[in-house]
Amino acid sequence: MTWNIHGGIGTDGAFNMPRVLGRIRRHAPDILAVQEVESRGRSLDHCGFALLRDHLPGHSTPAETIRAHDGAYGHMLLSRWPIEESHLHDLSHPGREPRIAIEAVIATPEGALRVVATHLGLRRRERQYQAARLAALVTRLKGPLVVLGDFNEWSWRGPVWRALSAQMPARTQHRTFPSRFPALKLDRIFCRPASLMGKNWRDPAGVIASDHLPIMAELHMPCTIMEEAGAP
């Protein structure tokens, strides 16, 4: 599952993390990437990072892209299963908001799964730079792989699509933004190999909780591992 939660501020203008957590619990994802997590100017009881970590079972890796004296802002990867290792990769473009990719190896019951979670920039040149760095990272990673997050890809076959399409053959195609009248496919889940991707869908009920709709996808790990091992 991937979801840009807009700092917990919904389309009604209200800050309400419990309803964000409620939608996430409704789907009970094994792996979750959350963007626009906010803790600046908020007490511990309302800190996005702490709430996600403490109210969802499992393991987590945060990426605090902006740090201030009263908290941080960024995104987060959470997993029901152990995160055996994780690395933060700087994707920041000069003069623009800092951006980070979280790389993790997750110990699923069917074997190791590599996951990259990110939130890319708003400007096309910025995304070109970030997509190239992301593609270089994907090239180095071996085995089953999921890349997910908010890619801010406004145009059809933009720089992110061109950078990742050859290496990540399966991808979701759901319109997620703005959540009230979804027109843009900003949020995506990419998979390699293609057989890793199963049924996928968006959650229209997330319309009040954020300006983005969440996306879910089923992963078929057993088939993937057999294929890579050469089994029939």
C-alpha positions in Angstrom: 0.0 0.0 0.0 1.2 3.5 -0.7 -0.5 6.7 0.4 0.3 10.4 0.5 -1.5 11.4 3.7 -1.0 15.2 3.3 0.3 15.5 6.9 -3.0 14.1 8.2 -5.0 17.1 6.9 -8.1 16.0 5.0 -10.0 17.6 2.2 -12.3 19.2 4.8 -9.2 21.1 6.1 -9.2 19.3 9.4 -6.1 17.6 10.9 -7.3 14.1 11.8 -4.7 11.4 12.0 -7.1 8.8 13.6 -9.1 8.6 10.4 -5.9 8.1 8.4 -4.9 5.3 10.7 -8.4 3.9 10.4 -8.2 3.6 6.7 -4.8 2.0 6.9 -6.0 -0.5 9.5 -9.0 -1.2 7.3 -6.7 -2.6 4.6 -4.1 -4.0 7.0 -1.2 -3.8 4.5 1.8 -6.1 5.0 4.0 -3.3 3.5 3.1 0.4 3.6 4.8 3.5 2.2 3.4 6.8 3.6 4.3 10.2 2.2 4.0 13.7 3.7 4.4 12.6 7.3 4.4 15.6 9.6 5.6 16.2 13.2 6.7 19.8 13.1 4.8 21.9 15.6 2.9 18.9 17.0 3.1 17.2 20.3 4.1 13.5 20.6 0.4 12.5 20.7 -0.1 14.1 17.2 3.3 13.3 15.7 2.8 11.5 12.4 6.0 9.4 12.6 5.2 8.3 16.2 1.5 7.6 15.5 2.3 5.4 12.4 5.1 3.6 14.2 3.1 3.0 17.5 -0.3 2.2 16.1 0.6 -0.1 13.2 2.2 -3.5 14.0 5.6 -4.3 12.7 8.8 -2.5 11.7 9.5 0.9 10.2 12.2 3.1 8.5 11.6 6.8 8.5 13.1 9.3 6.0 13.1 12.8 7.6 13.7 15.0 4.6 13.2 18.3 6.5 14.2 18.7 10.1 13.3 21.6 12.3 13.7 22.5 16.0 10.1 21.3 16.6 10.0 18.2 14.6 10.4 16.7 11.1 8.7 16.1 7.8 9.2 13.3 5.3 8.0 9.8 4.5 8.1 6.4 6.0 8.2 2.7 5.1 6.5 0.2 7.4 6.4 -3.6 7.3 4.5 -6.3 9.1 7.6 -8.4 8.6 11.2 -7.7 9.7 13.2 -5.1 7.8 16.6 -6.9 7.6 18.4 -3.9 6.3 17.6 -0.4 5.1 19.5 2.5 3.4 18.5 6.1 2.7 19.5 7.4 -0.7 19.7 11.2 -1.3 17.7 12.2 -4.4 17.7 15.9 -3.7 18.0 18.3 -6.7 20.0 21.5 -6.1 17.8 24.4 -4.9 14.7 22.2 -4.4 13.1 20.5 -1.5 15.2 17.6 -0.2 14.1 14.1 -1.4 15.1 10.7 -0.2 14.6 7.1 -1.4 14.2 4.4 1.3 15.8 1.1 0.2 14.9 -1.9 2.4 15.2 -5.7 2.4 12.0 -7.2 3.9 12.0 -10.8 5.2 8.6 -12.0 4.0 7.5 -15.6 4.7 8.2 -16.4 1.1 11.7 -15.0 1.0 13.5 -11.6 0.8 11.8 -8.8 -1.0 13.6 -5.5 -1.9 11.4 -2.4 -1.6 12.2 1.2 -2.6 9.8 3.9 -1.3 10.1 7.5 -2.3 8.4 10.9 -2.9 9.7 12.8 -5.9 9.7 16.5 -6.7 7.2 18.7 -8.4 9.2 20.1 -11.3 9.9 18.1 -14.5 13.7 18.8 -14.5 13.9 17.8 -10.9 12.1 14.6 -11.5 14.3 13.8 -14.5 17.3 14.0 -12.2 15.6 12.0 -9.5 14.3 9.4 -11.9 17.8 8.8 -13.3 19.2 8.3 -9.8 16.3 6.0 -9.0 16.8 3.9 -12.1 20.5 3.6 -11.3 19.5 2.2 -7.9 17.0 -0.2 -9.3 19.7 -1.5 -11.7 21.9 -2.4 -8.8 19.2 -4.3 -6.9 18.7 -8.0 -7.5 15.7 -10.2 -7.0 12.0 -9.4 -6.6 11.6 -5.7 -6.3 8.8 -3.2 -5.5 9.2 0.6 -6.0 6.3 2.6 -4.7 5.3 6.1 -3.5 4.2 9.5 -4.8 6.2 10.2 -8.0 4.4 13.4 -8.9 4.3 12.3 -12.6 1.9 14.7 -14.1 2.3 13.8 -17.8 1.7 10.6 -19.6 5.0 8.7 -20.1 7.0 11.3 -18.3 10.6 11.0 -17.0 9.8 8.5 -14.2 8.0 6.2 -16.6 10.8 6.4 -19.1 13.4 5.7 -16.5 11.7 2.8 -14.8 9.5 1.1 -17.4 12.2 -1.2 -18.9 13.3 -2.4 -15.5 10.0 -2.5 -13.7 7.5 -4.1 -16.2 4.4 -4.0 -14.0 2.8 -0.9 -12.6 -0.5 0.4 -11.3 -2.5 2.8 -13.4 -4.9 4.4 -11.0 -5.9 8.1 -10.8 -5.3 9.3 -7.3 -5.1 13.1 -7.2 -7.0 15.2 -6.3 -8.9 12.7 -4.2 -12.3 14.4 -4.7 -12.1 14.2 -8.5 -9.0 12.0 -9.3 -7.4 13.0 -12.6 -3.7 12.4 -12.2 -1.8 9.1 -11.6 0.7 10.6 -9.2 0.9 7.6 -6.9 2.2 4.3 -8.2 3.4 0.8 -7.4 6.0 -0.7 -9.7 7.0 -4.4 -9.6 9.7 -6.6 -11.0 9.2 -9.3 -12.3 5.8 -8.6 -13.8 4.3 -11.7 -12.2 5.0 -10.2 -8.8 2.0 -7.8 -9.3 -1.4 -9.1 -8.6 -4.8 -7.5 -8.1 -4.5 -3.8 -7.5 -6.9 -1.0 -6.6 -7.4 2.4 -5.1 -9.6 3.3 -2.1 -12.2 6.0 -2.9 -13.1 6.0 0.8 -9.8 7.8 1.5 -11.2 11.0 -0.1 -11.9 12.8 3.2 -8.7 11.8 5.0 -6.2 13.2 2.3 -5.9 15.0 -1.0 -4.5 11.7 -2.5 -6.2 8.3 -2.6 -4.3 5.3 -1.4 -3.3 2.4 -3.7 -3.1 -1.2 -2.7 -1.6 -4.2 -4.6 -1.4 -7.9 -4.0 2.0 -9.4 -4.4 2.6 -13.0 -5.6 5.9 -13.9 -4.0 5.8 -17.8 -4.3 5.3 -17.7 -8.1 8.1 -15.1 -8.4 10.6 -17.1 -6.5 9.9 -20.3 -8.5 10.2 -18.4 -11.8 13.6 -16.9 -10.8 14.8 -20.3 -9.8 13.8 -21.7 -13.1 11.0 -24.0 -11.7 8.0 -24.7 -13.9 
